[in-house]
Amino acid sequence: MSAINFDALLLLLKANTKDLVVKLCNEVFLHKDALCLPEIVIKTTADSLSVSHTESLQLLEALRGLIQKALFVGASNGASIAAIFPETFHTNLLSLLGKVILENQVTWSSHVINNQGE
């Protein structure tokens, strides 16, 4: 499991809606096992956030790392998710990402368990 680029996650502050953040988290989860994220996902994210291709890729990889780590450590409450982040991380964004992870954790974990060995 690679280190999470928390600075790249701050690009989520450019999202116009919370729904976009949720969508990006789900999109990243769908491609969690891919060696490379699909170009269309990178481009769509870059366009949605008005960021460069490189920034979009860094953000998506950081989200993928965050979700993988949260599932790996079994983060099951706000405190265990907050422990993944640096203390100085943007409070509102941490809260939003924590909420998204908690709301999707059971579904994501079940998907991982059901698809092991494929």
Buried (B, 14 or more C-beta within 10 A) or exposed (E): EEEBBBEBBBBBEEBEEEEBBBBBBBBBBBBBEEEEBEEEBBEBBBEBBEBEEEBBBBBBBBBBBBBBBBBEEEBBEBEBBBEBBEEEBBEEBBEBBBBBBBEBBEEBBEBBEEEEEE
